[in-house]
């Protein structure tokens, strides 16, 4: 291999692709590229945007760095205060996290504290049973649930759709064992409680989020992927929440739901055979602004992790070659 094997594709200020050396130890997901070396993985974020299981042609400048830096800092807090094992070990560049290689469980743990997103759309159509959690009648969009619930989904391949799955079906399909699910559920609720407290201290409400877990080389269940980012979570502004609910006004959000709402207005939900809409420059700038605002509110400091192509390339060369 030569250093020429690393290439960055940057379009309109957005990091769209990081081309790393080809091989069986390389995996490119919807928005990240993961390179494996022995028991270690190098996860490189991009500014690609995915919604409704589609990846868009347009990128969101700074998005990858925001998600990466939030994940890095929150994972350190998670390990320090909750004692939950995490995969992340270092963050040598705003777009890069290096950590332990883990074998992922093919299930995502979705924790919901409020009735929003796909759960609200299904509830509005009459559904009350959500993966074994029975919700009462009479709830409105954005209402706080009686208690947080877990609605697991299958971990779909690129191009396929994640699907809700009842825990017993996950067991019968061999996705994981009951004792493993119990550990994942315990961790997920602890994480959601911790994240909700952090969000409240910063003027936010953690609405719902997803967690992914895997096993490290010693079989230890470990938190992987990202955590409490605007891609994996929904947030409301805490101030004015109760008044907006009383008035029946839509909640103000800091999350990717802003994009989903725009897509729904275009009658797009990732349907097969329907072309992915083009994102306008105004929408792209608005999404970037919201991601930066959420980072600064949640982290309590200005965002200063922009894209430095030279530093990123040098970092990857040092790690891989």
RODO-2510 file (C-alpha; in nm, 4 decimals, decimal comma):
residues 321
     n   res          X          Y          Z
     1     x     0,0000     0,0000     0,0000
     2     x     0,1079     0,3598    -0,0599
     3     x    -0,0031     0,6857     0,0892
     4     x    -0,1682     0,7603    -0,2425
     5     x    -0,4353     0,5087    -0,1381
     6     x    -0,6070     0,7755     0,0758
     7     x    -0,8261     1,0282    -0,1022
     8     x    -1,0838     1,2784     0,0256
     9     x    -1,3850     1,3791    -0,1825
    10     x    -1,5071     1,7209    -0,0702
    11     x    -1,8094     1,8809    -0,2390
    12     x    -1,9260     2,2336    -0,1493
    13     x    -1,7372     2,2201     0,1779
    14     x    -1,8813     1,8819     0,2787
    15     x    -1,6676     1,5710     0,3245
    16     x    -1,8561     1,3172     0,1131
    17     x    -1,6151     1,0237     0,0899
    18     x    -1,2895     0,9088     0,2404
    19     x    -1,1307     0,6511     0,0128
    20     x    -0,9112     0,4148     0,2160
    21     x    -0,7092     0,1119     0,1025
    22     x    -0,9326    -0,1618    -0,0360
    23     x    -0,9597    -0,4931     0,1435
    24     x    -1,1747    -0,7164     0,3593
    25     x    -1,0946    -0,4936     0,6581
    26     x    -1,2769    -0,1947     0,5036
    27     x    -1,6480    -0,1221     0,5521
    28     x    -1,8369     0,1778     0,4173
    29     x    -2,1738     0,2480     0,5784
    30     x    -2,4385     0,5110     0,5138
    31     x    -2,2410     0,7940     0,6688
    32     x    -1,9122     0,6424     0,7950
    33     x    -1,6148     0,4449     0,6744
    34     x    -1,4625     0,1902     0,9131
    35     x    -1,1129     0,0467     0,8694
    36     x    -1,0062    -0,2507     1,0827
    37     x    -0,6545    -0,3269     1,2016
    38     x    -0,6208    -0,6281     1,4300
    39     x    -0,8306    -0,5638     1,7405
    40     x    -0,8662    -0,1953     1,6550
    41     x    -1,0997     0,0010     1,4280
    42     x    -1,0627     0,3462     1,2760
    43     x    -1,4043     0,5094     1,2252
    44     x    -1,4066     0,8035     0,9836
    45     x    -1,7176     1,0197     0,9812
    46     x    -1,8402     1,1940     0,6677
    47     x    -2,0800     1,4809     0,6037
    48     x    -2,3179     1,2518     0,4137
    49     x    -2,6834     1,2683     0,5176
    50     x    -2,9179     0,9725     0,5434
    51     x    -3,2906     0,9737     0,6158
    52     x    -3,5581     0,7111     0,5667
    53     x    -3,2728     0,4676     0,4912
    54     x    -3,1600     0,6720     0,1887
    55     x    -2,8269     0,8509     0,1454
    56     x    -2,8530     1,1912    -0,0216
    57     x    -2,6302     1,3245    -0,2967
    58     x    -2,5790     1,6500    -0,1059
    59     x    -2,3733     1,6691     0,2122
    60     x    -2,4120     1,8763     0,5297
    61     x    -2,0894     2,0690     0,6040
    62     x    -1,9477     2,0056     0,9551
    63     x    -2,2031     1,7320     1,0279
    64     x    -1,9489     1,4518     1,0561
    65     x    -1,7236     1,6460     1,2915
    66     x    -2,0171     1,7465     1,5130
    67     x    -2,1423     1,3889     1,5445
    68     x    -1,7926     1,2540     1,5983
    69     x    -1,6918     1,5039     1,8674
    70     x    -2,0233     1,4691     2,0531
    71     x    -1,9887     1,0910     2,0474
    72     x    -1,6294     1,1058     2,1712
    73     x    -1,7020     1,3356     2,4650
    74     x    -2,0288     1,1680     2,5658
    75     x    -1,8699     0,8227     2,5514
    76     x    -1,6015     0,9384     2,7916
    77     x    -1,8721     1,0625     3,0307
    78     x    -2,0642     0,7372     2,9853
    79     x    -1,7674     0,5243     3,0827
    80     x    -1,6664     0,7542     3,3679
    81     x    -2,0072     0,8050     3,5315
    82     x    -2,2034     0,4929     3,4343
    83     x    -1,9264     0,2350     3,4071
    84     x    -2,0619     0,1106     3,0742
    85     x    -1,7870    -0,0263     2,8457
    86     x    -1,7414     0,1856     2,5316
    87     x    -1,5576     0,1183     2,2079
    88     x    -1,3996     0,4648     2,1649
    89     x    -1,0386     0,5042     2,2822
    90     x    -0,9026     0,8186     2,1098
    91     x    -1,0090     1,1038     1,8810
    92     x    -0,7053     1,2221     1,6810
    93     x    -0,9111     1,4361     1,4383
    94     x    -1,2632     1,5841     1,4533
    95     x    -1,3680     1,3312     1,1880
    96     x    -1,1892     1,0257     1,3342
    97     x    -1,2385     0,7992     1,6351
    98     x    -1,0107     0,5031     1,7047
    99     x    -1,1273     0,2224     1,9296
   100     x    -1,1882    -0,1440     2,0033
   101     x    -1,3160    -0,3746     1,7330
   102     x    -1,6504    -0,5219     1,8358
   103     x    -1,8927    -0,7663     1,6781
   104     x    -2,2227    -0,5742     1,6564
   105     x    -2,5567    -0,7136     1,7636
   106     x    -2,7910    -0,6958     1,4643
   107     x    -3,0421    -0,4945     1,6622
   108     x    -3,0780    -0,1278     1,7557
   109     x    -3,2174    -0,0299     2,0948
   110     x    -3,4572     0,2593     2,0385
   111     x    -3,5551     0,4342     2,3624
   112     x    -3,8531     0,6697     2,3516
   113     x    -3,9486     0,9151     2,6246
   114     x    -4,1978     1,1137     2,4160
   115     x    -4,4441     1,0286     2,1390
   116     x    -4,2715     1,1500     1,8263
   117     x    -4,1487     1,0501     1,4814
   118     x    -4,2464     0,7119     1,3393
   119     x    -4,4055     0,6102     1,6710
   120     x    -4,6413     0,9083     1,6529
   121     x    -4,7270     0,8393     1,2890
   122     x    -4,8179     0,4790     1,3796
   123     x    -5,0044     0,5849     1,6943
   124     x    -5,2065     0,8371     1,4931
   125     x    -5,3172     0,5501     1,2672
   126     x    -5,4406     0,3500     1,5667
   127     x    -5,1417     0,1398     1,6733
   128     x    -5,1066     0,1021     2,0504
   129     x    -4,8719    -0,1965     2,0869
   130     x    -4,5102    -0,0997     2,0274
   131     x    -4,2857    -0,4056     2,0576
   132     x    -4,4816    -0,5215     2,3616
   133     x    -4,5225    -0,1734     2,5135
   134     x    -4,8918    -0,0787     2,5292
   135     x    -4,9552     0,2944     2,5083
   136     x    -5,2797     0,4477     2,6392
   137     x    -5,5392     0,6211     2,4221
   138     x    -5,5629     0,9986     2,4157
   139     x    -5,1984     1,0925     2,3658
   140     x    -5,0969     1,3808     2,1421
   141     x    -4,7839     1,4235     1,9358
   142     x    -4,4854     1,5144     2,1569
   143     x    -4,6622     1,4078     2,4796
   144     x    -4,4330     1,2647     2,7443
   145     x    -4,4863     0,8896     2,7796
   146     x    -4,5769     0,7415     3,1205
   147     x    -4,2215     0,6012     3,1272
   148     x    -3,9457     0,5480     2,8690
   149     x    -4,0039     0,2480     2,6433
   150     x    -3,7702     0,0403     2,4279
   151     x    -3,8801    -0,0368     2,0710
   152     x    -3,5984    -0,2449     1,9177
   153     x    -3,5406    -0,2512     1,5435
   154     x    -3,3490    -0,4858     1,3205
   155     x    -3,0183    -0,3537     1,1921
   156     x    -3,0781    -0,3425     0,8159
   157     x    -2,8163    -0,3555     0,5418
   158     x    -2,7647    -0,0465     0,3252
   159     x    -3,0691     0,0033     0,1031
   160     x    -3,2998    -0,1974     0,3261
   161     x    -3,5319    -0,0638     0,5940
   162     x    -3,4941    -0,1154     0,9685
   163     x    -3,8013    -0,2906     1,1102
   164     x    -3,9494    -0,2936     1,4599
   165     x    -3,9053    -0,6299     1,6287
   166     x    -4,0490    -0,7758     1,9486
   167     x    -3,7762    -0,9077     2,1806
   168     x    -3,9180    -1,2622     2,1689
   169     x    -3,8984    -1,2575     1,7894
   170     x    -3,5365    -1,1429     1,8139
   171     x    -3,4678    -1,4458     2,0352
   172     x    -3,6455    -1,6913     1,8046
   173     x    -3,4596    -1,5533     1,5017
   174     x    -3,1267    -1,6017     1,6744
   175     x    -3,0380    -1,2314     1,6737
   176     x    -2,9404    -1,2455     2,0414
   177     x    -3,0097    -1,4381     2,3616
   178     x    -3,2568    -1,3276     2,6332
   179     x    -2,9784    -1,2575     2,8850
   180     x    -2,7970    -1,0452     2,6258
   181     x    -3,1121    -0,8464     2,5518
   182     x    -3,1648    -0,7904     2,9240
   183     x    -2,8141    -0,6409     2,9505
   184     x    -2,8687    -0,4212     2,6445
   185     x    -3,2021    -0,3007     2,7814
   186     x    -3,0491    -0,2195     3,1204
   187     x    -2,7688    -0,0226     2,9589
   188     x    -3,0105     0,1561     2,7219
   189     x    -3,2335     0,2816     3,0034
   190     x    -2,9315     0,3918     3,2096
   191     x    -2,7955     0,5795     2,9093
   192     x    -3,1295     0,7433     2,8328
   193     x    -3,1753     0,8526     3,1950
   194     x    -2,8218     0,9937     3,1996
   195     x    -2,8651     1,1676     2,8627
   196     x    -3,1999     1,3130     2,9669
   197     x    -3,0426     1,4641     3,2773
   198     x    -2,7556     1,6106     3,0768
   199     x    -2,9978     1,7535     2,8199
   200     x    -3,2230     1,9089     3,0874
   201     x    -2,9230     2,0844     3,2450
   202     x    -2,8578     2,2458     2,9059
   203     x    -3,2116     2,3578     2,8259
   204     x    -3,3020     2,0568     2,6102
   205     x    -3,5320     1,7549     2,6244
   206     x    -3,4000     1,4194     2,4980
   207     x    -3,7061     1,2906     2,3120
   208     x    -3,5835     0,9567     2,1811
   209     x    -3,2602     0,7993     2,0695
   210     x    -3,0980     0,4808     1,9454
   211     x    -2,8130     0,2797     2,0927
   212     x    -2,6028     0,0109     1,9308
   213     x    -2,3988    -0,2502     2,1131
   214     x    -2,1478    -0,5182     2,0292
   215     x    -1,9094    -0,7630     2,1938
   216     x    -1,5374    -0,7010     2,2144
   217     x    -1,2741    -0,9735     2,1718
   218     x    -1,3306    -1,0845     2,5324
   219     x    -1,7070    -1,1100     2,4901
   220     x    -1,7797    -0,7939     2,6897
   221     x    -2,0975    -0,6133     2,5829
   222     x    -1,9857    -0,2677     2,4702
   223     x    -2,1530     0,0556     2,3557
   224     x    -2,0579     0,1200     1,9914
   225     x    -2,1351     0,3622     1,7075
   226     x    -2,2561     0,7104     1,8118
   227     x    -2,4448     0,8323     2,1171
   228     x    -2,6912     1,1191     2,1800
   229     x    -2,6067     1,2977     1,8537
   230     x    -2,8606     1,4852     1,6372
   231     x    -2,8450     1,1942     1,3902
   232     x    -2,9279     0,9286     1,6479
   233     x    -3,1553     1,1377     1,8721
   234     x    -3,4352     1,3913     1,8759
   235     x    -3,4253     1,6943     2,1036
   236     x    -3,6862     1,9577     2,1944
   237     x    -3,6142     2,2978     2,3427
   238     x    -3,7049     2,2660     2,7114
   239     x    -3,8213     2,6256     2,7487
   240     x    -4,1817     2,6612     2,6371
   241     x    -4,2443     2,2871     2,5944
   242     x    -4,5471     2,2738     2,8271
   243     x    -4,7045     2,5859     2,6790
   244     x    -4,6620     2,4590     2,3223
   245     x    -4,8281     2,1305     2,4196
   246     x    -5,1237     2,3125     2,5781
   247     x    -5,1666     2,5261     2,2671
   248     x    -5,1256     2,2336     2,0289
   249     x    -4,8276     2,4007     1,8623
   250     x    -4,5498     2,1894     1,7113
   251     x    -4,2443     2,1492     1,9303
   252     x    -3,9226     2,3189     1,8241
   253     x    -3,6630     2,0538     1,7496
   254     x    -3,2869     2,0307     1,7221
   255     x    -3,2361     1,7064     1,5320
   256     x    -3,2524     1,5398     1,1931
   257     x    -3,6331     1,5405     1,2296
   258     x    -3,6215     1,8847     1,0670
   259     x    -3,5009     1,7120     0,7488
   260     x    -3,7532     1,4297     0,7826
   261     x    -4,0318     1,6869     0,8135
   262     x    -3,9201     1,8562     0,4930
   263     x    -3,9046     1,5204     0,3161
   264     x    -4,2552     1,4314     0,4316
   265     x    -4,3752     1,7599     0,2807
   266     x    -4,2258     1,6318    -0,0460
   267     x    -4,4265     1,3074     0,0027
   268     x    -4,1025     1,1149     0,0436
   269     x    -4,0542     0,8411     0,3043
   270     x    -3,7922     0,6306     0,1284
   271     x    -4,0466     0,4422    -0,0827
   272     x    -3,9043     0,2000    -0,3354
   273     x    -3,9050     0,3413    -0,6875
   274     x    -3,9267     0,7044    -0,5691
   275     x    -3,6292     0,9265    -0,6523
   276     x    -3,4515     1,0862    -0,3562
   277     x    -3,5269     1,4627    -0,3467
   278     x    -3,2514     1,7200    -0,3988
   279     x    -3,1677     1,9258    -0,0899
   280     x    -3,1615     2,3011    -0,1476
   281     x    -2,8640     2,5105    -0,0327
   282     x    -3,0905     2,6971     0,2100
   283     x    -3,2007     2,3687     0,3673
   284     x    -2,8417     2,2438     0,3866
   285     x    -2,7317     2,5645     0,5649
   286     x    -3,0249     2,5407     0,8054
   287     x    -2,9364     2,1830     0,8941
   288     x    -2,5724     2,2797     0,9550
   289     x    -2,6846     2,5697     1,1762
   290     x    -2,9091     2,3414     1,3825
   291     x    -2,6372     2,0809     1,4274
   292     x    -2,3920     2,3475     1,5436
   293     x    -2,6511     2,4950     1,7812
   294     x    -2,7235     2,1550     1,9346
   295     x    -2,3532     2,0844     1,9787
   296     x    -2,2958     2,4178     2,1521
   297     x    -2,6014     2,3816     2,3766
   298     x    -2,5301     2,0213     2,4732
   299     x    -2,1532     2,0558     2,5078
   300     x    -2,1667     2,4010     2,6686
   301     x    -1,8885     2,5432     2,4514
   302     x    -1,8374     2,6857     2,1001
   303     x    -1,7911     2,4417     1,8149
   304     x    -1,4396     2,4669     1,6719
   305     x    -1,3904     2,1350     1,4926
   306     x    -1,4025     2,2229     1,1256
   307     x    -1,2719     2,0185     0,8356
   308     x    -0,8940     2,0338     0,7862
   309     x    -0,8215     1,8077     0,4848
   310     x    -0,4450     1,8124     0,5347
   311     x    -0,4669     1,7174     0,9038
   312     x    -0,7288     1,4492     0,8348
   313     x    -0,5204     1,2911     0,5578
   314     x    -0,2051     1,3000     0,7689
   315     x    -0,3901     1,1482     1,0654
   316     x    -0,5175     0,8578     0,8549
   317     x    -0,1764     0,8005     0,6971
   318     x    -0,0191     0,7817     1,0437
   319     x    -0,2834     0,5378     1,1636
   320     x    -0,2981     0,3067     0,8627
   321     x     0,0523     0,2950     0,7117
***
